[in-house]
């Protein structure tokens, strides 16, 4: 009397797999953008750093990751001897070299 009758509605017809593919499209696009903006440049930088570390030679002037600047006096497989002042030599890991300076930068 005061309450009306509720009738069930028919379910919408299923529309193949196109809706599921369209819902995954933004996720795939975000991954592609993430790859080209973050992952690819980082891999390129790692490759350049590895080539720089392998090309180090005695007499090169370098700056370490800690900011220590000096001239390479000894080369080893995983460690370098860096002369930071006359008679003062510091042992650093090869991977700790952040930058190779142009010749004559340090005096």
C-alpha positions in Angstrom: 0.0 0.0 0.0 2.5 2.6 1.1 5.5 0.7 -0.2 5.8 0.2 -4.0 7.0 -3.0 -5.5 10.6 -3.3 -6.6 11.3 -5.1 -9.8 14.7 -6.6 -10.8 16.3 -5.1 -13.9 17.8 -7.2 -16.6 21.7 -7.4 -16.6 23.4 -5.5 -19.4 24.7 -7.6 -22.2 28.4 -8.6 -22.0 30.6 -6.8 -24.6 33.6 -9.0 -25.3 37.1 -8.1 -24.0 37.4 -4.6 -25.3 36.5 -3.0 -22.0 39.2 -4.9 -20.2 41.8 -4.0 -22.8 40.8 -0.3 -22.6 41.1 -0.4 -18.8 44.7 -1.7 -19.0 45.7 1.0 -21.6 46.5 3.8 -19.0 48.6 1.4 -17.0 50.6 0.3 -20.0 51.1 4.0 -21.1 52.3 4.9 -17.6 54.9 2.1 -17.7 56.1 3.3 -21.1 56.5 6.9 -20.0 58.2 5.7 -16.8 60.7 3.7 -18.8 61.6 6.6 -21.1 61.8 9.2 -18.4 63.5 7.3 -15.5 64.8 3.9 -16.3 66.5 4.4 -19.7 68.5 7.6 -18.7 69.6 5.9 -15.5 70.9 2.8 -17.4 72.7 5.2 -19.8 74.4 7.0 -16.9 75.5 3.7 -15.4 77.0 2.6 -18.7 78.9 5.9 -19.0 80.2 5.7 -15.4 81.4 2.1 -15.9 83.3 3.1 -19.1 84.9 6.1 -17.3 86.0 3.9 -14.3 87.5 1.3 -16.7 89.4 4.0 -18.6 91.2 5.5 -15.5 94.9 5.7 -15.8 97.8 6.7 -13.6 98.2 10.5 -13.5 94.5 11.3 -14.1 93.0 14.0 -11.9 89.8 12.8 -10.3 87.1 13.8 -7.8 85.6 11.1 -5.6 82.0 10.8 -4.6 82.9 12.2 -1.2 84.4 15.3 -2.8 88.0 14.5 -2.4 90.1 15.7 -5.3 93.5 14.3 -6.3 95.8 12.6 -8.8 95.8 8.9 -9.3 99.2 7.4 -8.3 98.4 3.7 -8.1 96.0 1.5 -10.0 94.5 -1.8 -8.7 91.7 -4.0 -9.7 89.2 -2.6 -7.3 91.2 0.2 -5.5 93.0 3.3 -6.5 95.8 5.2 -4.8 94.8 8.9 -5.0 97.5 11.5 -4.0 95.6 14.4 -2.4 98.7 16.4 -1.3 102.5 16.0 -1.5 103.2 12.7 0.2 99.6 12.0 1.2 97.9 9.1 -0.5 94.4 7.8 0.1 93.1 4.4 -1.0 89.6 4.7 -2.6 87.4 2.2 -4.5 87.3 2.6 -8.2 83.5 3.0 -8.1 83.9 6.0 -5.8 85.3 8.1 -8.6 82.6 10.6 -9.6 84.4 12.6 -12.2 87.6 12.8 -14.1 89.0 16.4 -14.3 90.8 17.9 -17.2 94.6 17.8 -17.0 96.2 20.6 -15.1 93.1 21.4 -13.0 94.9 20.5 -9.7 98.1 22.3 -9.0 
